[in-house]
């Protein structure tokens, strides 16, 4: 149970947290704002327009989760088919 939770957290970090942090960091470096950088980081004001830093990684997470589920179901189907046809 613990290893499964650890594996899921790794996938979540790879498909959601890391892209979100990359988008926020890129946005902070590229965009111009009159607010001090610390305030932009804390409040995400003038950063991540319309929540794109959260919406895009969430969409990526859903796609990755769906692809993993499809792969798992396909492997189960192949295993079931192999054992049935023996």
C-alpha positions as CSV (number, residue, x, y, z in Angstrom):
1,X,0.0,0.0,0.0
2,X,2.8,2.4,0.9
3,X,4.8,1.7,-2.2
4,X,1.7,2.4,-4.4
5,X,1.1,5.7,-2.6
6,X,4.7,6.6,-3.2
7,X,4.5,5.7,-6.8
8,X,1.3,7.8,-7.3
9,X,2.9,10.8,-5.6
10,X,5.9,10.5,-7.9
11,X,3.6,10.5,-10.9
12,X,1.7,13.5,-9.5
13,X,4.9,15.4,-8.9
14,X,6.2,14.6,-12.4
15,X,3.0,15.4,-14.2
16,X,1.6,18.3,-12.2
17,X,3.9,19.9,-9.7
18,X,7.1,20.1,-11.8
19,X,5.3,21.6,-14.9
20,X,3.4,24.0,-12.6
21,X,6.6,25.3,-11.1
22,X,8.3,25.5,-14.5
23,X,5.4,27.6,-15.8
24,X,5.4,29.9,-12.8
25,X,9.2,30.3,-12.9
26,X,9.1,31.0,-16.7
27,X,6.3,33.5,-16.2
28,X,8.2,35.3,-13.4
29,X,11.3,35.6,-15.5
30,X,9.6,36.7,-18.7
31,X,6.8,39.0,-17.7
32,X,7.2,42.6,-16.6
33,X,5.4,43.9,-13.6
34,X,5.5,46.9,-11.3
35,X,5.1,44.6,-8.3
36,X,8.2,43.4,-6.4
37,X,9.2,39.8,-7.3
38,X,8.5,38.5,-3.7
39,X,5.0,39.8,-3.9
40,X,4.4,38.2,-7.3
41,X,5.7,34.9,-6.0
42,X,3.6,35.0,-2.8
43,X,0.3,36.2,-4.4
44,X,0.9,35.1,-8.1
45,X,-0.4,38.5,-9.0
46,X,0.5,39.5,-12.6
47,X,1.7,35.9,-13.0
48,X,-0.1,32.9,-14.4
49,X,-2.7,34.8,-16.3
50,X,-6.1,33.3,-15.8
51,X,-4.7,30.4,-13.8
52,X,-2.9,28.9,-16.8
53,X,0.0,27.7,-14.5
54,X,-2.5,25.5,-12.8
55,X,-5.0,24.6,-15.5
56,X,-2.4,23.3,-18.0
57,X,-0.6,21.1,-15.5
58,X,-4.0,19.8,-14.3
59,X,-4.9,18.9,-17.9
60,X,-1.5,17.2,-18.4
61,X,-2.1,15.2,-15.1
62,X,-5.5,14.1,-16.4
63,X,-4.0,13.0,-19.7
64,X,-1.1,11.1,-18.0
65,X,-3.5,9.4,-15.6
66,X,-5.8,8.4,-18.5
67,X,-2.9,7.0,-20.5
68,X,-1.6,5.0,-17.5
69,X,-5.1,3.6,-16.9
70,X,-5.3,2.6,-20.6
71,X,-1.9,0.9,-20.5
72,X,-2.9,-1.0,-17.3
73,X,-6.2,-2.1,-18.8
74,X,-4.4,-3.2,-22.0
75,X,-1.9,-5.2,-20.0
76,X,-4.7,-6.9,-18.0
77,X,-6.6,-7.7,-21.2
78,X,-3.5,-9.2,-22.8
79,X,-2.7,-11.3,-19.7
80,X,-6.4,-12.4,-19.4
81,X,-6.4,-13.4,-23.1
82,X,-3.2,-15.3,-22.8
83,X,-4.4,-17.3,-19.9
84,X,-7.8,-18.0,-21.4
85,X,-6.5,-19.3,-24.8
86,X,-4.0,-21.9,-23.3
